[in-house]
Amino acid sequence: MHPIIAPLLMLLFTVISFSETVKVGIKPSEPWVMYDTNVSEENRKPIGFSIDLWNKIAQNLGKETEWVYYNSTSELLNAVKTGEVDTAISAITITSHREEQIDFSNSMYELGLQVMVSADNTSSSVLTIMGKEIKKMMNLQSTIIFLLFFLITIHLRWYVDKKDENSNLFDKRYLHGITDAFWWGITMLVTWETPLSKGLARIIDLMWHIVGIIAISILTAIVTAALTAQSIAGSIRSEKDLAGKFVAAVATDAPIKYIEKIGANVIPVKSLDEGIKLIREGKAEALVHDGPRLAYMANQINKEEKKKVLLVAPFQFNPQNYGIVFASGNEFKESVDRTLLKLREANGLNKSFHEELKDKWLKIK
């Protein structure tokens, strides 16, 4: 073979190799991978931390990208193992169990698990909680019914007193008498401060006082339950505090196995949206997942509702790493690893590309 042929063939092979299209599997996982599922696959334009990172890697390696869409991490891993795709990227946790079946790149992001709770169950005063619970109790229908019952009662009590010549509890004139009866009704809801009465007047006094006792008992029970819920949510200061509590976690994700081991009452959910719904309905005391994603979703929901409805506890536990997935023995992995390291290196005084992505997608606001 002519001496110049071998280098030319090698150059030709390199050009062909670096111009090929790479099939990359992805799945939705805010803020790592996001796209409109209502748009056809050929017209989708995925965005997110993982998308920007892969596009930069592909650019450095001279590769074209063909996105292939999946619905779960298990589907992604299976697609890599069977060769449906060349690689997969999203928010895929590197674990020893997964490493037995596929290969991971170097870490593309380091994180830990965090806990999301309802903002309604944290740092509220007793008066604030009482106000919220009264507001819940007194909806339009119940308010109208109570006012009608109250008006009928004070009119009946005034009328009975008017007919009693020996009683001076209320003014005999209507407007003045109903005003006196109004304050009698308010006072009798919470105390027994009224002159001795007889006959029908005493029965009305007793019945109205019982109504007051029942109302206060119901309110006390509701506020006590709310304070208990508050103390539960406010007591989660580390992962150890999750033991014995009802904690939601996505059934197909790695965190669920960890929180099962620490003694939490795990509520498996299909998605984070379902877990957040359980928290807001009070059916779960906490939601555990990867910290950056919880923070992103809490920020989005709080921004939409223009108030703090969800909080993410500041502590992290069970450190994890996200990685890009390859089939075992894939030689493409080494070039991706080198590029990942390069993108994480600072450029003089400027931030690395990796740090810029963190500021863009994961900065807590």
GUMAR-428822 format. One record per residue: residue number from 1; residue in one letter; x, y, z of N, C-alpha, C in turn. Coordinates in steps of 0.02 Angstrom, whole numbers. Atoms other than C-alpha are relative to their C-alpha. Example, Ala and Ser with C-alpha at 12.3 -4.5 7.8 and 13.67 -1.06 7.14 Angstrom:
(node 1 "A" (45 -59 0) (615 -225 390) (45 60 0))
(node 2 "S" (-42 -59 -3) (684 -53 357) (-39 55 37))
***
This chain:
(node 1 "M" (43 -60 0) (0 0 0) (44 62 0))
(node 2 "H" (-38 -62 4) (65 170 -45) (-2 35 68))
(node 3 "P" (-3 -30 -67) (125 265 111) (-52 53 13))
(node 4 "I" (48 -55 -11) (4 407 82) (-72 -23 5))
(node 5 "I" (69 25 1) (-150 296 63) (-27 -10 70))
(node 6 "A" (23 15 -69) (-159 242 246) (-23 63 37))
(node 7 "P" (24 -61 -33) (-165 421 316) (-64 28 -31))
(node 8 "L" (60 -25 33) (-294 469 184) (-62 -40 20))
(node 9 "L" (56 42 -22) (-404 321 230) (-20 16 71))
(node 10 "M" (14 -16 -70) (-389 364 414) (-37 67 5))
(node 11 "L" (32 -66 0) (-435 546 378) (-72 -6 -24))
(node 12 "L" (68 10 27) (-584 490 273) (-46 -33 51))
(node 13 "F" (39 35 -52) (-643 373 412) (-19 49 55))
(node 14 "T" (12 -49 -53) (-627 514 539) (-55 49 -20))
(node 15 "V" (50 -47 24) (-728 635 432) (-69 -31 0))
(node 16 "I" (64 35 3) (-865 506 404) (-27 -11 71))
(node 17 "S" (20 16 -69) (-865 457 588) (-27 62 36))
(node 18 "F" (18 -60 -36) (-878 637 650) (-55 40 -34))
(node 19 "S" (55 -35 32) (-1013 687 528) (-65 -39 7))
(node 20 "E" (59 42 -6) (-1133 547 573) (-50 30 50))
(node 21 "T" (53 -22 -45) (-1298 579 661) (-5 -48 59))
(node 22 "V" (5 40 -61) (-1314 519 840) (-73 0 23))
(node 23 "K" (67 6 -28) (-1481 454 902) (4 7 76))
(node 24 "V" (-4 -15 -72) (-1507 528 1076) (-70 -7 30))
(node 25 "G" (63 10 -34) (-1647 466 1188) (-10 52 55))
(node 26 "I" (15 -49 -52) (-1732 595 1301) (-70 -14 27))
(node 27 "K" (67 2 -30) (-1883 604 1418) (-12 65 38))
(node 28 "P" (13 -63 -36) (-1971 752 1501) (23 -3 72))
(node 29 "S" (-23 -5 -69) (-1892 807 1665) (23 72 12))
(node 30 "E" (-16 -71 -10) (-1901 992 1710) (55 9 53))
(node 31 "P" (-13 -42 59) (-1784 1087 1695) (53 -30 -46))
(node 32 "W" (-52 33 39) (-1670 958 1615) (-20 -9 -73))
(node 33 "V" (26 10 68) (-1777 912 1465) (-74 20 0))
(node 34 "M" (69 -23 4) (-1938 1002 1416) (-19 8 -74))
(node 35 "Y" (26 -10 68) (-2044 999 1258) (-76 -9 3))
(node 36 "D" (73 4 5) (-2226 1011 1205) (-19 -68 -28))
(node 37 "T" (19 67 21) (-2295 835 1198) (-59 0 -49))
(node 38 "N" (56 -4 47) (-2443 896 1095) (23 14 -72))
(node 39 "V" (-29 -13 66) (-2326 938 950) (29 -65 -27))
(node 40 "S" (-27 61 30) (-2276 800 829) (76 -2 11))
(node 41 "E" (-71 9 -18) (-2102 728 861) (46 36 -48))
(node 42 "E" (-45 -33 48) (-2027 798 701) (0 76 7))
(node 43 "N" (4 -73 -8) (-2082 974 749) (16 23 71))
(node 44 "R" (-17 -18 -69) (-2033 969 933) (67 35 4))
(node 45 "K" (-63 -35 -12) (-1898 1086 995) (16 -4 75))
(node 46 "P" (-15 8 -72) (-1835 1019 1162) (48 53 26))
(node 47 "I" (-44 -48 -34) (-1753 1139 1284) (17 -26 69))
(node 48 "G" (-17 20 -68) (-1671 1125 1454) (75 -7 10))
(node 49 "F" (-71 7 -17) (-1505 1100 1543) (32 -56 -40))
(node 50 "S" (-30 58 34) (-1474 926 1469) (3 11 -76))
(node 51 "I" (2 -13 72) (-1524 983 1294) (57 46 -20))
(node 52 "D" (-55 -47 15) (-1404 1132 1296) (67 -34 7))
(node 53 "L" (-64 34 -12) (-1266 1023 1367) (16 -47 -57))
(node 54 "W" (-14 47 54) (-1285 888 1235) (14 37 -66))
(node 55 "N" (-12 -37 62) (-1296 1014 1093) (72 27 -2))
(node 56 "K" (-69 -24 -3) (-1130 1087 1151) (50 -57 -9))
(node 57 "I" (-44 59 9) (-1051 914 1163) (1 -21 -73))
(node 58 "A" (5 20 70) (-1114 869 989) (36 49 -45))
(node 59 "Q" (-34 -52 39) (-1049 1034 921) (76 -9 4))
(node 60 "N" (-72 11 -9) (-876 1000 994) (25 -62 -36))
(node 61 "L" (-21 63 31) (-874 825 922) (-19 -3 -74))
(node 62 "G" (19 -1 70) (-945 875 753) (-55 -48 -17))
(node 63 "K" (54 48 10) (-1100 767 773) (-67 36 -13))
(node 64 "E" (69 -21 7) (-1278 792 715) (-42 -41 49))
(node 65 "T" (41 33 -51) (-1418 747 836) (-70 -15 -26))
(node 66 "E" (69 19 13) (-1580 652 810) (-32 -18 67))
(node 67 "W" (32 13 -64) (-1692 661 963) (-51 -56 -6))
(node 68 "V" (49 54 -3) (-1790 505 1008) (-35 5 67))
(node 69 "Y" (39 -18 -60) (-1931 528 1135) (-27 -61 37))
(node 70 "Y" (25 53 -43) (-1976 416 1282) (-37 31 59))
(node 71 "N" (42 -25 -55) (-2090 430 1434) (28 -13 69))
(node 72 "S" (-26 17 -66) (-1987 356 1575) (75 -16 -4))
(node 73 "T" (-71 17 -3) (-1809 324 1633) (12 -72 -19))
(node 74 "S" (-8 71 16) (-1834 136 1620) (-3 -11 -76))
(node 75 "E" (3 5 73) (-1883 157 1436) (64 25 -32))
(node 76 "L" (-63 -26 25) (-1728 262 1406) (56 -51 6))
(node 77 "L" (-54 47 -12) (-1611 135 1484) (-8 -62 -45))
(node 78 "N" (12 58 43) (-1692 -8 1388) (16 16 -73))
(node 79 "A" (-15 -20 69) (-1677 89 1224) (75 0 -13))
(node 80 "V" (-73 0 7) (-1490 110 1254) (26 -72 -3))
(node 81 "K" (-24 69 -4) (-1466 -74 1299) (-16 -39 -65))
(node 82 "T" (20 37 60) (-1560 -136 1144) (26 32 -64))
(node 83 "G" (-29 -33 58) (-1473 -13 1027) (-49 43 -40))
(node 84 "E" (47 -45 34) (-1628 88 982) (29 70 -7))
(node 85 "V" (-33 -65 1) (-1526 243 1023) (74 -10 15))
(node 86 "D" (-72 4 -13) (-1340 278 1033) (17 21 71))
(node 87 "T" (-12 -26 -67) (-1351 370 1198) (-65 29 26))
(node 88 "A" (59 -30 -29) (-1477 446 1318) (21 52 52))
(node 89 "I" (-16 -53 -47) (-1478 606 1420) (-66 30 25))
(node 90 "S" (58 -34 -30) (-1604 683 1539) (21 19 71))
(node 91 "A" (-21 -7 -70) (-1595 677 1729) (5 -70 28))
(node 92 "I" (-7 71 -15) (-1531 500 1748) (53 -10 54))
(node 93 "T" (-45 9 -57) (-1455 454 1915) (47 -59 -11))
(node 94 "I" (-49 53 5) (-1295 353 1914) (-5 -44 62))
(node 95 "T" (4 47 -57) (-1320 197 2023) (41 -62 -17))
(node 96 "S" (-39 61 9) (-1220 38 2049) (-42 -53 -36))
(node 97 "H" (43 49 32) (-1369 -67 1995) (-5 13 -75))
(node 98 "R" (5 -17 71) (-1388 26 1830) (67 -10 -36))
(node 99 "E" (-67 7 30) (-1200 22 1800) (15 -72 -18))
(node 100 "E" (-10 71 16) (-1211 -168 1795) (-25 -16 -71))
(node 101 "Q" (32 15 65) (-1314 -157 1635) (19 48 -56))
(node 102 "I" (-19 -49 50) (-1257 1 1548) (60 40 26))
(node 103 "D" (-56 -43 -21) (-1113 128 1554) (-24 72 7))
(node 104 "F" (14 -71 -10) (-1121 306 1619) (61 41 -18))
(node 105 "S" (-55 -48 10) (-1018 456 1568) (24 24 67))
(node 106 "N" (-17 -37 -62) (-926 560 1696) (-62 39 23))
(node 107 "S" (57 -37 -26) (-1045 655 1808) (-12 64 -40))
(node 108 "M" (17 -62 34) (-1137 791 1713) (-31 50 49))
(node 109 "Y" (26 -45 -52) (-1213 862 1874) (-2 -36 67))
(node 110 "E" (0 29 -66) (-1195 832 2061) (-57 31 40))
(node 111 "L" (58 -25 -37) (-1346 848 2174) (-16 -46 58))
(node 112 "G" (24 42 -54) (-1441 773 2320) (-75 2 1))
(node 113 "L" (72 -1 -9) (-1618 731 2368) (-20 58 45))
(node 114 "Q" (27 -51 -43) (-1724 868 2445) (-74 -13 12))
(node 115 "V" (69 12 -22) (-1896 882 2524) (-43 60 -16))
(node 116 "M" (49 -53 13) (-2044 984 2463) (-59 -8 48))
(node 117 "V" (58 0 -45) (-2183 1032 2584) (-46 58 -20))
(node 118 "S" (47 -54 12) (-2337 1142 2578) (18 61 43))
(node 119 "A" (-15 -61 -37) (-2305 1323 2627) (-53 15 52))
(node 120 "D" (54 -12 -48) (-2473 1323 2718) (14 -32 67))
(node 121 "N" (-13 37 -62) (-2402 1204 2848) (66 20 33))
(node 122 "T" (-64 -21 -30) (-2246 1303 2893) (-5 71 25))
(node 123 "S" (-11 -66 -30) (-2212 1451 3006) (-61 46 -1))
(node 124 "S" (59 -42 -6) (-2392 1513 3025) (-19 6 74))
(node 125 "S" (21 -10 -69) (-2456 1588 3188) (-67 -33 12))
(node 126 "V" (64 30 -18) (-2605 1517 3281) (-58 41 -29))
(node 127 "L" (53 -43 26) (-2711 1668 3233) (-6 -5 -76))
(node 128 "T" (2 7 73) (-2662 1650 3050) (-35 -64 -20))
(node 129 "I" (30 65 15) (-2708 1467 3049) (-75 2 15))
(node 130 "M" (71 -5 -18) (-2872 1504 3140) (-39 38 -53))
(node 131 "G" (32 -39 52) (-2914 1637 3011) (-11 -40 -64))
(node 132 "K" (5 41 60) (-2880 1517 2868) (-55 -53 7))
(node 133 "E" (49 53 -10) (-2986 1379 2945) (-71 27 4))
(node 134 "I" (66 -32 -1) (-3132 1496 2982) (-23 17 -70))
(node 135 "K" (16 -17 70) (-3124 1554 2802) (-22 -62 -39))
(node 136 "K" (19 62 33) (-3132 1373 2744) (-71 -22 22))
(node 137 "M" (65 21 -27) (-3282 1337 2858) (-56 44 -27))
(node 138 "M" (54 -47 16) (-3381 1493 2816) (-1 16 -75))
(node 139 "N" (10 -14 71) (-3413 1473 2631) (-67 37 -8))
(node 140 "L" (59 -40 12) (-3556 1568 2550) (-64 -34 25))
(node 141 "Q" (60 37 -19) (-3686 1433 2578) (-8 -5 76))
(node 142 "S" (4 8 -73) (-3643 1399 2761) (-10 68 34))
(node 143 "T" (8 -67 -29) (-3632 1587 2796) (-73 23 -4))
(node 144 "I" (70 -20 9) (-3807 1619 2726) (-45 -39 48))
(node 145 "I" (40 42 -46) (-3881 1473 2825) (8 23 72))
(node 146 "F" (-12 -22 -69) (-3799 1532 2986) (-34 67 14))
(node 147 "L" (30 -67 -10) (-3857 1713 2964) (-76 -5 5))
(node 148 "L" (72 9 -3) (-4036 1657 2930) (-21 -29 67))
(node 149 "F" (15 31 -64) (-4036 1546 3084) (10 50 57))
(node 150 "F" (-16 -50 -51) (-3957 1687 3187) (-56 53 3))
(node 151 "L" (52 -51 2) (-4087 1815 3130) (-66 -26 27))
(node 152 "I" (62 30 -26) (-4232 1697 3164) (3 -6 76))
(node 153 "T" (-8 10 -72) (-4162 1659 3338) (-7 65 39))
(node 154 "I" (2 -63 -38) (-4136 1840 3392) (-69 32 -3))
(node 155 "H" (69 -26 5) (-4309 1889 3328) (-46 -38 47))
(node 156 "L" (41 40 -44) (-4389 1745 3419) (13 16 74))
(node 157 "R" (-17 -15 -70) (-4294 1785 3579) (-26 68 20))
(node 158 "W" (27 -68 -15) (-4342 1970 3569) (-75 -1 9))
(node 159 "Y" (72 3 -3) (-4523 1927 3537) (-24 -32 66))
(node 160 "V" (18 33 -63) (-4532 1808 3687) (11 48 59))
(node 161 "D" (-15 -47 -54) (-4449 1940 3798) (-49 58 1))
(node 162 "K" (47 -56 5) (-4568 2076 3735) (-67 -18 32))
(node 163 "K" (63 22 -27) (-4718 1972 3789) (3 -10 76))
(node 164 "D" (-9 10 -72) (-4644 1950 3963) (4 69 34))
(node 165 "E" (2 -66 -32) (-4695 2104 4063) (51 7 56))
(node 166 "N" (-47 -3 -57) (-4574 2057 4204) (73 1 -23))
(node 167 "S" (-69 1 25) (-4419 2052 4090) (18 67 -30))
(node 168 "N" (-27 -61 29) (-4314 2203 4047) (66 -13 -38))
(node 169 "L" (-63 19 33) (-4178 2109 3954) (9 39 -65))
(node 170 "F" (-3 -37 63) (-4219 2191 3786) (-48 58 0))
(node 171 "D" (46 -56 9) (-4297 2356 3738) (-62 -26 -36))
(node 172 "K" (62 23 30) (-4479 2332 3692) (-11 27 -71))
(node 173 "R" (4 -27 67) (-4459 2441 3538) (40 -44 -48))
(node 174 "Y" (-29 49 45) (-4414 2340 3382) (75 12 -15))
(node 175 "L" (-69 -12 21) (-4253 2424 3319) (48 -5 59))
(node 176 "H" (-43 3 -59) (-4180 2448 3492) (2 -70 29))
(node 177 "G" (4 68 -28) (-4239 2277 3548) (40 -50 -41))
(node 178 "I" (-38 46 43) (-4166 2185 3397) (75 12 7))
(node 179 "T" (-71 -15 -12) (-4000 2276 3425) (24 -34 64))
(node 180 "D" (-17 34 -63) (-4001 2212 3606) (4 -75 -11))
(node 181 "A" (2 72 12) (-4047 2038 3545) (60 -22 -42))
(node 182 "F" (-59 16 40) (-3905 2042 3417) (60 -11 45))
(node 183 "W" (-57 7 -45) (-3775 2071 3553) (-9 -58 48))
(node 184 "W" (14 59 -40) (-3861 1940 3660) (21 -63 -37))
(node 185 "G" (-17 59 40) (-3841 1814 3518) (75 -10 -6))
(node 186 "I" (-73 5 6) (-3656 1854 3494) (31 -23 66))
(node 187 "T" (-28 17 -66) (-3620 1844 3681) (-16 -73 19))
(node 188 "M" (21 67 -19) (-3718 1682 3704) (36 -55 -40))
(node 189 "L" (-38 50 38) (-3614 1596 3570) (61 -25 38))
(node 190 "V" (-63 17 -33) (-3462 1597 3684) (-4 0 76))
(node 191 "T" (4 -3 -73) (-3526 1624 3862) (-73 -6 22))
(node 192 "W" (68 6 -28) (-3679 1613 3978) (-14 62 43))
(node 193 "E" (10 -63 -36) (-3695 1795 4028) (-67 30 -18))
(node 194 "T" (67 -27 11) (-3881 1830 4032) (-40 -9 65))
(node 195 "P" (40 6 -61) (-4007 1860 4171) (-40 -65 -1))
(node 196 "L" (40 61 -4) (-4107 1712 4233) (-64 8 -39))
(node 197 "S" (61 -1 41) (-4249 1669 4117) (-41 -62 15))
(node 198 "K" (45 55 -13) (-4397 1554 4125) (-37 -20 -64))
(node 199 "G" (43 22 54) (-4505 1451 4009) (35 -3 -68))
(node 200 "L" (-25 2 68) (-4480 1470 3822) (65 39 -8))
(node 201 "A" (-61 -40 3) (-4347 1606 3847) (61 -40 22))
(node 202 "R" (-57 40 -24) (-4238 1487 3947) (18 -54 -50))
(node 203 "I" (-14 52 50) (-4257 1351 3814) (40 29 -59))
(node 204 "I" (-36 -33 55) (-4202 1473 3678) (72 16 20))
(node 205 "D" (-68 -15 -25) (-4054 1530 3785) (43 -63 -1))
(node 206 "L" (-38 63 -4) (-4001 1350 3813) (18 -26 -69))
(node 207 "M" (-13 26 67) (-4018 1298 3631) (53 41 -37))
(node 208 "W" (-49 -43 34) (-3921 1449 3568) (69 -9 30))
(node 209 "H" (-65 11 -32) (-3784 1419 3696) (30 -66 -24))
(node 210 "I" (-25 65 25) (-3771 1237 3637) (28 8 -71))
(node 211 "V" (-25 -14 68) (-3752 1300 3458) (70 30 4))
(node 212 "G" (-66 -31 -9) (-3606 1407 3518) (53 -50 21))
(node 213 "I" (-48 52 -22) (-3524 1260 3607) (20 -45 -58))
(node 214 "I" (-15 43 57) (-3538 1151 3452) (45 35 -51))
(node 215 "A" (-40 -38 49) (-3468 1288 3338) (72 7 23))
(node 216 "I" (-68 -9 -27) (-3319 1321 3452) (37 -67 2))
(node 217 "S" (-32 67 -2) (-3286 1133 3471) (25 -20 -69))
(node 218 "I" (-20 17 68) (-3284 1110 3283) (61 41 -21))
(node 219 "L" (-55 -43 17) (-3169 1260 3259) (64 -21 36))
(node 220 "T" (-58 22 -39) (-3053 1200 3398) (31 -63 -30))
(node 221 "A" (-25 62 29) (-3040 1027 3319) (36 12 -66))
(node 222 "I" (-30 -15 66) (-3003 1098 3146) (67 35 9))
(node 223 "V" (-62 -37 -12) (-2871 1220 3211) (53 -45 30))
(node 224 "T" (-48 47 -30) (-2790 1084 3317) (30 -46 -54))
(node 225 "A" (-25 43 54) (-2778 971 3164) (48 39 -46))
(node 226 "A" (-43 -42 43) (-2704 1115 3062) (67 13 34))
(node 227 "L" (-62 -12 -37) (-2576 1153 3199) (43 -64 2))
(node 228 "T" (-37 63 1) (-2530 969 3205) (35 -10 -67))
(node 229 "A" (-30 5 67) (-2502 968 3017) (58 47 -7))
(node 230 "Q" (-54 -49 4) (-2398 1125 3035) (62 -25 37))
(node 231 "S" (-57 24 -39) (-2289 1048 3170) (34 -58 -34))
(node 232 "I" (-29 56 37) (-2265 893 3063) (45 25 -56))
(node 233 "A" (-40 -26 56) (-2207 991 2909) (60 40 25))
(node 234 "G" (-54 -40 -26) (-2104 1111 3014) (54 -39 34))
(node 235 "S" (-49 40 -36) (-2017 968 3101) (47 -38 -47))
(node 236 "I" (-43 35 48) (-1936 901 2941) (62 43 -12))
(node 237 "R" (-62 -38 6) (-1760 969 2962) (58 -41 -26))
(node 238 "S" (-51 45 30) (-1662 819 2899) (-36 -62 -24))
(node 239 "E" (32 60 27) (-1694 654 2812) (-23 -47 56))
(node 240 "K" (20 42 -56) (-1706 569 2984) (-72 15 22))
(node 241 "D" (67 -20 -20) (-1866 667 3016) (-55 -28 -45))
(node 242 "L" (50 29 46) (-1951 579 2869) (-25 -67 26))
(node 243 "A" (20 65 -26) (-1960 416 2968) (-69 5 32))
(node 244 "G" (67 1 -27) (-2141 375 3006) (-49 47 -32))
(node 245 "K" (45 -48 34) (-2211 514 2897) (-22 -27 -68))
(node 246 "F" (26 20 66) (-2313 495 2738) (34 42 -53))
(node 247 "V" (-43 -35 48) (-2193 539 2598) (-13 -26 -70))
(node 248 "A" (11 19 70) (-2231 540 2412) (67 -3 -36))
(node 249 "A" (-60 7 42) (-2100 483 2286) (-20 -34 -64))
(node 250 "V" (16 30 65) (-2104 438 2102) (21 -73 0))
(node 251 "A" (-10 72 -7) (-2121 249 2093) (57 -28 -41))
(node 252 "T" (-51 27 46) (-2000 224 1947) (69 31 9))
(node 253 "D" (-63 -36 -8) (-1860 336 2012) (41 -28 59))
(node 254 "A" (-46 26 -51) (-1708 296 2120) (-15 23 72))
(node 255 "P" (10 -23 -69) (-1755 405 2273) (-47 -43 42))
(node 256 "I" (50 37 -38) (-1901 292 2322) (32 -56 41))
(node 257 "K" (-33 54 -37) (-1784 151 2374) (36 26 61))
(node 258 "Y" (-37 -29 -57) (-1683 266 2486) (-48 18 57))
(node 259 "I" (44 -21 -54) (-1831 338 2582) (-38 -59 30))
(node 260 "E" (28 61 -30) (-1903 164 2605) (46 -27 54))
(node 261 "K" (-49 26 -48) (-1743 116 2695) (3 40 64))
(node 262 "I" (-5 -41 -61) (-1754 262 2818) (-65 0 39))
(node 263 "G" (60 9 -41) (-1927 211 2879) (-58 45 -15))
(node 264 "A" (57 -43 18) (-2043 331 2789) (-58 -43 -26))
(node 265 "N" (58 32 30) (-2220 280 2743) (-6 26 -72))
(node 266 "V" (-6 -24 69) (-2194 292 2556) (-67 -5 -37))
(node 267 "I" (59 -1 44) (-2337 343 2441) (26 3 -72))
(node 268 "P" (-25 -2 69) (-2286 292 2263) (-46 41 -44))
(node 269 "V" (39 -39 48) (-2343 415 2130) (29 -9 -70))
(node 270 "K" (-23 9 69) (-2332 411 1941) (43 58 -24))
(node 271 "S" (-36 -59 23) (-2263 587 1924) (7 50 58))
(node 272 "L" (-7 -52 -51) (-2205 738 2024) (-63 42 5))
(node 273 "D" (63 -38 -2) (-2366 828 1975) (-50 -33 47))
(node 274 "E" (45 37 -45) (-2464 692 2064) (22 7 72))
(node 275 "G" (-26 -9 -68) (-2350 705 2216) (-15 69 28))
(node 276 "I" (15 -69 -21) (-2372 894 2223) (-74 8 17))
(node 277 "K" (72 -3 -13) (-2561 873 2214) (-15 -30 68))
(node 278 "L" (11 32 -65) (-2556 755 2364) (22 46 58))
(node 279 "I" (-23 -46 -51) (-2455 882 2464) (-51 56 11))
(node 280 "R" (45 -57 -4) (-2574 1024 2425) (-69 -21 28))
(node 281 "E" (63 25 -27) (-2724 915 2471) (8 -25 71))
(node 282 "G" (-12 24 -68) (-2642 865 2636) (1 -75 7))
(node 283 "K" (-2 73 -2) (-2636 681 2588) (71 -27 6))
(node 284 "A" (-70 18 -10) (-2445 678 2595) (33 56 38))
(node 285 "E" (-33 -50 -40) (-2333 767 2718) (61 30 -34))
(node 286 "A" (-60 -24 35) (-2185 784 2600) (6 -36 -67))
(node 287 "L" (-17 31 64) (-2122 746 2425) (75 1 -6))
(node 288 "V" (-73 5 5) (-1944 684 2400) (19 -14 -73))
(node 289 "H" (-26 9 68) (-1851 700 2236) (66 38 -6))
(node 290 "D" (-62 -36 12) (-1694 772 2159) (-10 75 12))
(node 291 "G" (8 -69 -21) (-1667 946 2232) (-12 51 -54))
(node 292 "P" (8 -51 52) (-1645 1052 2074) (-68 -2 -33))
(node 293 "R" (64 5 34) (-1803 986 1995) (-57 23 46))
(node 294 "L" (51 -23 -47) (-1907 1015 2153) (1 76 5))
(node 295 "A" (-6 -73 -6) (-1840 1193 2167) (-28 34 -63))
(node 296 "Y" (25 -29 62) (-1879 1228 1984) (-77 -2 -2))
(node 297 "M" (73 6 2) (-2058 1163 1998) (-34 44 52))
(node 298 "A" (27 -44 -52) (-2089 1256 2162) (1 73 -24))
(node 299 "N" (-5 -68 26) (-2027 1417 2081) (-53 15 -52))
(node 300 "Q" (49 -10 53) (-2141 1393 1931) (-71 6 28))
(node 301 "I" (68 0 -28) (-2297 1356 2034) (-11 63 42))
(node 302 "N" (6 -60 -41) (-2264 1497 2158) (-7 62 -43))
(node 303 "K" (3 -57 46) (-2238 1617 2013) (-68 5 -33))
(node 304 "E" (65 1 33) (-2399 1564 1927) (-55 23 48))
(node 305 "E" (53 -17 -48) (-2504 1583 2086) (15 64 38))
(node 306 "K" (-19 -63 -30) (-2411 1741 2141) (0 0 76))
(node 307 "K" (-8 6 -72) (-2385 1676 2317) (38 -66 14))
(node 308 "K" (-37 60 -17) (-2283 1544 2408) (-49 -55 21))
(node 309 "V" (43 57 -17) (-2382 1383 2403) (41 -63 13))
(node 310 "L" (-44 57 -10) (-2235 1262 2401) (69 23 22))
(node 311 "L" (-67 -15 -24) (-2069 1263 2492) (44 -62 -6))
(node 312 "V" (-49 55 3) (-1912 1157 2468) (50 10 57))
(node 313 "A" (-46 -4 -57) (-1813 1122 2626) (72 8 -24))
(node 314 "P" (-68 -14 24) (-1633 1185 2612) (49 -57 6))
(node 315 "F" (-49 53 -10) (-1548 1026 2671) (-3 -51 -57))
(node 316 "Q" (-5 53 50) (-1488 891 2550) (25 -64 33))
(node 317 "F" (-24 64 -25) (-1457 707 2578) (6 -50 -57))
(node 318 "N" (-11 52 51) (-1408 549 2484) (29 30 -64))
(node 319 "P" (-31 -31 59) (-1284 634 2363) (-4 -45 -61))
(node 320 "Q" (7 37 62) (-1308 582 2182) (36 36 -56))
(node 321 "N" (-29 -29 60) (-1237 612 2010) (-45 -18 -59))
(node 322 "Y" (34 14 63) (-1324 627 1842) (53 -16 -52))
(node 323 "G" (-47 17 52) (-1241 548 1693) (-34 -12 -67))
(node 324 "I" (24 17 67) (-1260 518 1506) (9 -75 -9))
(node 325 "V" (1 73 2) (-1302 337 1464) (25 -26 -68))
(node 326 "F" (-24 34 60) (-1213 223 1340) (-7 -75 9))
(node 327 "A" (-2 73 -3) (-1221 40 1297) (69 -21 25))
(node 328 "S" (-64 24 -26) (-1085 -61 1383) (52 -8 -55))
(node 329 "G" (-55 7 48) (-919 -48 1291) (-3 49 -58))
(node 330 "N" (6 -49 54) (-974 98 1180) (62 46 0))
(node 331 "E" (-62 -39 5) (-813 183 1119) (-14 75 -3))
(node 332 "F" (18 -70 5) (-906 348 1093) (1 34 69))
(node 333 "K" (3 -26 -68) (-916 367 1283) (64 39 18))
(node 334 "E" (-63 -33 -19) (-731 415 1300) (5 71 -27))
(node 335 "S" (-4 -67 29) (-742 563 1181) (-50 46 34))
(node 336 "V" (49 -41 -36) (-900 624 1272) (27 19 68))
(node 337 "D" (-30 -14 -66) (-810 609 1440) (51 57 -4))
(node 338 "R" (-50 -52 8) (-666 716 1378) (-33 68 -12))
(node 339 "T" (35 -63 15) (-786 847 1310) (-35 27 62))
(node 340 "L" (32 -21 -62) (-883 850 1474) (49 35 47))
(node 341 "L" (-51 -30 -42) (-724 886 1570) (20 68 -26))
(node 342 "K" (-19 -63 31) (-679 1023 1447) (-52 54 14))
(node 343 "L" (54 -49 -10) (-849 1107 1466) (-8 21 73))
(node 344 "R" (3 -17 -71) (-830 1108 1655) (60 42 22))
(node 345 "E" (-59 -39 -17) (-662 1196 1651) (-11 74 -13))
(node 346 "A" (9 -73 7) (-662 1384 1680) (44 27 -55))
(node 347 "N" (-37 -32 54) (-605 1494 1537) (29 66 27))
(node 348 "G" (-29 -60 -30) (-489 1615 1627) (-45 26 56))
(node 349 "L" (44 -30 -50) (-596 1735 1729) (-73 -13 -15))
(node 350 "N" (69 13 20) (-752 1683 1635) (-24 -67 29))
(node 351 "K" (29 62 -24) (-869 1549 1698) (5 -54 -53))
(node 352 "S" (1 55 48) (-864 1377 1620) (-69 -5 -31))
(node 353 "F" (65 10 33) (-1002 1327 1501) (-49 -35 48))
(node 354 "H" (41 37 -48) (-1066 1209 1636) (-30 48 52))
(node 355 "E" (25 -49 -49) (-1081 1352 1763) (-52 47 -30))
(node 356 "E" (49 -43 34) (-1171 1459 1636) (-68 -36 -6))
(node 357 "L" (62 38 4) (-1298 1319 1613) (-35 -3 68))
(node 358 "K" (29 2 -67) (-1324 1308 1801) (-35 66 16))
(node 359 "D" (31 -66 -12) (-1359 1495 1810) (-63 8 -42))
(node 360 "K" (56 -8 46) (-1478 1483 1662) (-61 -41 22))
(node 361 "W" (55 46 -12) (-1582 1333 1716) (-14 -18 73))
(node 362 "L" (8 28 -67) (-1554 1293 1899) (7 50 56))
(node 363 "K" (-8 -51 -52) (-1531 1457 1990) (-65 10 36))
(node 364 "I" (60 -9 -40) (-1654 1470 2134) (-16 74 7))
(node 365 "K" (21 -71 0) (-1752 1633 2124) (-43 15 61))
***
